[in-house]
Structure formats: C-alpha cells, structure tokens
Amino acid sequence: MKPRIKLVGTGRYLPPGTITNADLEKMVDTSSAWIETRTGIMNRRKADGEKTSDMAVKAALDALSKADYDREKIDLIVTATITGDQQTPSTANFVQSKLGLNGRQVMAFDVNAACTGFIYALEIASNLLQSGRFRAALVIGAEMLTKCVDYTDRNTCVLFGDGAGAMILEPARYPVPAAHFFTASSGDVENALSVVKDRIRMDGSKVYAFAVNAVETAITHILRVAGMKLEDIEVVIPHQANIRIIQSVARALDVPFHKFFMNIRDYGNTSAASIIIALDEYRDTHPDARGKKALLVGFGGGFTWGSAIITL
C-alpha cells in the first residue's frame, strides 16, 4: 500500500562560512572558470565550531518555526547522513536531545545511503507513519562534508559543502494523494565513490556515467509506477552534485532544463542534505506550488539511487 503523507513544513540551515572558487584557487591547481564550467559551483558553505547534529537541529527549528508546529507532536526522527557526530549513538538521538524531546516516546535513528540518503529516509518515515504507530515525523538530511575533503585533490575538493534540511510529515488519509517511491542500490566493489580514512575518494568518469544513467532511470521508473508524465510534475528537484549531469539527463529525456530546480551554484554538493535544502528553497520562493507535485531524484555512493513523487 502506497503511503499517504501530509507535508507539514520544511526548513534548512546553511552555515555562514563560505569557500569560494577564488579560495580554492589558492589551495590547489585549479581556476574558478574551470570549476564553474565543469560543475556549476561557485560557492559552498563550511561549518565552524558546529557538529552535524547542530546543523540538523537548526534546520529542524526552521521547519518548526515556518510551520508554527508543536515539536511535542514529533515521535519519529530519521536523519540521513554520512558525517554524523560520531559512530554511535546516532545523530538522530542527539537531535532528539537538543530539541528537548528526551523522556518522550520517540523513535530516532540514522540512515546511511550517501547522497540518496534523504529519499531513503523519506520513504522509511512515510511507511512508518502509514503503520499508524506515529503521529509526526521529522526527516532530516545533514552533512559536514568539509571535514572529509582532501584539499590536495582538485578533483573532489571543489565539489563539497556543509548544510542541513528538514521536513515535517504527518500521516494522511484519502483523498490526499499517495506518495510514490523508488529506491535501489548496487554494490560498488571498485570503490568508485567512497570515504576512506575520513577522506572522500572518487573516480569522476565512472561516477558521472553512473549518475546520468541512474537519474534517468529513477525518473522514468517512478513516473511509470505512478502513472504520470513529466507534464504532471511541477518541478524536479535533483541531488545537487554536478550541473552537467542534470543537463545530460534533461537532453536525454527531452525535458526543458528549467524543469529542474538547481541551487548547486551557491552550496555545492551537500550529499544527503542537498535535496531537502533545495526543496525548502523552492517552497520558499514558489508559494504558489503548494498542492502540486514534486519529483525528487538522487544518486550516490553505494551505489544508491532513487526517486519520490510527493505533494508540496
């Protein structure tokens, strides 16, 4: 049974510190023009003196504030991250505590599916809500990737930034439209994209080829499963990894590029946080989109990929 969920609110947090292309020119053999042409990135955010859970909480508080929502209703917290505060306990447990929800019956845990993590977490939370056990879920994507970046590797250090986004969900019943999800994975035995000894390593050409195919597949599959066409979708919000990937997908699907909402120029690749940061920014800048359909699509290390169709 496909879950029916109500999107109550979204929020985001981007730390104030900024790493510009000009800054990177001073660290490694690269140029601002080279970075922008090949990735679409001009700036990325960097946390200073904060933990991943701190950013997650600030995104959650933004969502709660904008929705004027009582945090005491939250009894499920799912956090997607590959850069948690520590190996255990989960970052979600720290979020629970920092939101003042200790002592309440809250289920809190993390999901590690790399850059597809928010879609994985969203599907898990939506189905748990459908079970009838929970009344409100807080789904978070939060990453502090700058602590994993090797600033001597010009192929990866130009890509990644820090940030967090949050979504509040409640269960819903008919006639609220059902949400649709598609998630998949394949073991990356060659370690084309991984974090080894706390440093990001990536085979750019292999990841690029995988990503273009994964995004196209995830979009066409979920539209078929949902019985929809792209014309039924208000906006496609992809994982913000590289603007050239999305341009390739748009050409392959014969879709106008403006159908995809992109903010990679300002924030870079924030992994599991990127889709929800972009979704919240889109909702803030397009208030007339409420009640319309959004298609979320992600891909990442693992390899993982997936998509979702939800009502804004």
C-alpha positions in Angstrom: 0.0 0.0 0.0 1.4 3.3 -1.0 1.7 5.8 1.9 -0.4 8.9 2.2 1.5 11.7 3.9 1.0 15.3 4.6 4.0 17.6 4.1 3.6 20.0 7.1 6.7 22.0 6.6 10.3 22.2 5.6 13.4 24.1 6.8 17.1 24.5 6.1 20.3 25.7 7.6 23.5 26.7 5.8 26.4 27.7 8.0 27.7 31.2 7.4 31.3 30.3 6.4 31.9 30.2 2.7 34.5 28.6 0.5 34.6 30.4 -2.9 36.2 29.2 -6.1 38.7 32.0 -5.5 39.6 30.5 -2.2 40.2 27.1 -3.8 42.4 28.7 -6.5 44.8 29.5 -3.6 44.8 25.9 -2.3 45.1 23.7 -5.3 45.9 23.9 -9.0 42.5 25.0 -10.4 40.6 28.0 -11.6 37.2 29.5 -10.9 36.3 29.2 -14.6 37.4 25.5 -14.6 35.2 24.7 -11.6 32.2 26.6 -12.7 32.3 25.2 -16.3 32.6 21.6 -15.2 30.4 21.6 -12.1 28.2 24.7 -12.0 29.6 25.5 -8.5 30.7 29.0 -7.4 30.4 28.7 -3.6 30.0 26.2 -0.9 29.3 26.6 2.9 31.6 25.5 5.7 30.7 24.9 9.3 32.9 26.2 12.0 32.6 25.0 15.6 29.4 23.1 14.8 28.5 19.5 14.7 26.3 17.8 12.2 23.6 17.5 14.8 23.8 21.2 15.5 23.1 22.0 11.8 20.3 19.3 11.8 18.6 20.9 14.8 18.8 24.4 13.3 17.2 23.1 10.1 14.5 21.4 12.2 13.8 24.6 14.2 13.5 26.5 10.9 10.9 24.0 9.7 9.0 24.1 13.0 9.0 27.9 13.0 7.8 28.3 9.5 5.0 25.7 10.0 4.2 27.1 13.5 4.3 23.5 14.6 4.4 22.0 18.1 7.6 19.9 18.4 6.0 17.8 21.1 4.0 16.1 18.4 7.1 14.6 16.9 7.6 10.9 17.8 9.8 9.8 14.9 13.2 11.3 13.8 15.1 9.9 10.8 18.3 11.5 9.9 20.2 10.8 6.7 23.9 11.5 7.0 27.3 10.0 6.3 29.1 12.5 8.5 27.4 12.0 11.8 28.7 13.4 15.1 30.2 10.0 15.9 29.8 6.4 15.0 27.3 5.8 17.7 24.9 7.0 19.2 23.1 8.2 16.1 22.9 11.8 15.1 19.2 11.5 15.3 19.5 10.7 19.0 21.5 13.9 19.5 18.8 15.8 17.5 16.1 14.4 19.8 18.0 15.6 22.9 18.8 19.1 21.5 15.2 19.6 20.6 14.2 18.8 24.2 12.4 15.6 23.3 14.2 13.3 25.7 11.9 11.5 28.0 9.3 11.2 25.3 8.5 8.0 23.3 10.4 8.9 20.2 12.0 6.5 17.7 15.2 8.1 16.4 17.8 6.6 14.0 20.2 7.4 11.2 20.2 6.2 7.5 23.4 6.0 5.5 22.7 5.8 1.8 25.1 8.6 0.8 23.7 11.3 -1.4 20.4 9.3 -1.9 20.0 9.2 1.9 17.2 11.8 2.2 15.0 9.8 -0.3 15.7 6.6 1.6 14.9 8.3 4.9 11.7 9.9 3.5 10.4 6.5 2.2 11.2 4.8 5.6 9.5 7.6 7.6 6.5 7.7 5.2 5.8 3.9 5.6 6.3 4.1 9.4 3.7 6.9 9.5 1.4 4.8 7.5 1.6 2.0 10.1 -0.4 4.1 12.5 2.2 3.9 15.2 3.4 7.5 14.8 1.7 10.9 14.5 4.6 13.1 13.2 8.0 12.5 11.7 11.0 14.8 11.4 13.1 13.7 8.4 16.5 15.4 8.1 19.4 15.4 5.7 22.5 16.8 7.3 26.2 16.7 6.2 29.5 18.2 7.2 31.5 17.1 4.2 34.2 19.7 4.5 35.7 17.6 7.3 36.1 14.7 4.8 37.6 16.8 1.9 41.1 16.3 0.8 42.2 19.8 -0.1 45.1 18.5 -2.1 42.8 16.6 -4.5 41.5 19.1 -7.0 39.0 16.6 -8.5 37.0 16.3 -5.3 37.8 19.3 -3.0 35.9 21.7 -5.4 32.6 19.8 -5.0 31.5 19.5 -1.4 30.0 21.8 1.2 28.1 21.7 4.5 24.4 22.1 5.3 21.2 20.6 6.6 17.5 20.5 5.7 14.4 19.1 7.5 10.9 18.1 6.7 7.9 17.6 9.0 5.4 14.9 7.9 2.1 13.6 9.3 0.1 10.6 8.2 -2.8 11.3 5.9 -5.8 9.5 4.5 -7.8 9.6 1.3 -8.4 11.9 -0.6 -4.8 13.0 0.0 -2.8 11.6 -3.0 -0.5 8.7 -2.3 3.3 9.3 -2.3 5.4 7.2 -4.6 8.9 5.9 -4.0 11.6 4.1 -5.9 14.9 3.1 -4.3 17.7 0.9 -5.4 21.3 0.0 -4.9 24.3 -1.9 -6.3 27.5 -2.8 -4.5 30.4 -0.6 -5.6 33.1 -3.2 -5.4 35.6 -0.9 -7.1 35.2 1.9 -4.6 34.5 4.4 -7.3 33.0 6.7 -4.7 33.8 6.3 -1.1 35.1 7.8 2.1 38.3 6.0 3.1 40.2 7.1 6.3 37.9 10.1 6.5 38.7 11.4 3.0 36.5 11.4 0.0 37.8 9.4 -2.9 36.1 9.4 -6.3 36.6 8.1 -9.9 34.9 11.0 -11.6 34.3 9.4 -15.0 32.8 6.3 -13.5 30.6 8.2 -11.1 29.5 10.6 -13.9 28.4 7.7 -16.2 26.6 6.0 -13.3 24.9 9.2 -12.2 23.4 10.1 -15.6 22.0 6.6 -16.1 20.7 6.4 -12.5 18.9 9.8 -12.6 17.3 9.0 -16.0 16.3 5.5 -14.8 14.9 6.8 -11.5 12.8 9.5 -13.2 11.3 7.2 -15.9 10.7 4.4 -13.5 8.8 6.3 -10.9 6.7 8.1 -13.5 5.7 4.8 -14.9 4.9 3.3 -11.5 2.8 6.4 -10.6 1.0 6.5 -13.9 2.2 10.1 -14.5 4.0 12.1 -17.1 6.5 14.8 -16.6 3.8 17.3 -17.6 2.0 16.3 -14.3 5.0 17.3 -12.3 5.5 20.9 -11.1 9.2 20.6 -10.5 12.0 18.1 -10.5 14.4 18.5 -7.6 17.6 16.5 -8.1 20.5 15.8 -5.9 22.9 18.8 -6.4 26.1 17.1 -7.5 27.1 18.5 -10.9 25.1 20.7 -13.2 26.4 18.8 -16.2 24.8 15.6 -15.0 21.3 17.2 -14.9 21.9 18.9 -18.3 22.7 15.5 -19.8 19.5 14.0 -18.2 17.4 16.9 -19.5 18.6 16.3 -23.0 18.1 12.6 -22.8 14.6 12.9 -21.6 13.8 15.9 -23.9 12.8 18.0 -20.9 13.4 21.8 -20.6 16.3 22.3 -18.2 14.2 24.9 -16.2 12.0 22.0 -15.1 14.9 21.1 -12.7 15.4 23.3 -9.7 19.1 23.9 -9.1 21.0 25.7 -6.3 24.3 24.0 -6.7 26.0 27.3 -7.7 25.6 28.6 -4.1 26.1 25.4 -2.0 27.9 22.8 -3.9 27.3 19.1 -3.2 25.9 18.6 0.3 25.2 14.9 -0.1 22.1 13.7 1.9 21.2 17.3 2.6 21.1 18.6 -0.9 17.6 17.5 -2.0 15.8 18.8 1.1 17.8 22.1 1.1 16.7 22.6 -2.5 13.1 21.6 -1.8 12.8 24.0 1.1 14.3 26.8 -1.0 11.9 26.0 -3.8 8.9 26.1 -1.4 10.1 29.5 -0.1 10.5 31.0 -3.5 7.4 29.4 -5.1 4.5 29.6 -2.6 2.0 29.0 -5.4 3.4 25.5 -5.8 1.5 24.2 -2.7 -0.6 21.2 -3.5 1.3 20.5 -6.7 3.6 17.5 -7.4 7.4 17.4 -7.0 9.7 14.7 -8.2 12.8 14.2 -6.1 15.7 12.2 -7.5 19.0 11.3 -6.0 22.1 9.1 -6.6 25.2 8.5 -4.6 27.9 6.2 -3.3 27.0 2.6 -2.6 25.9 2.8 -5.3 22.5 4.1 -4.4 19.8 5.8 -6.4 16.1 6.6 -6.0 13.2 8.9 -6.6 10.0 10.1 -5.0 6.8 11.9 -6.0 5.2 13.9 -3.3 2.7 16.7 -2.9 4.2 20.0 -2.0 
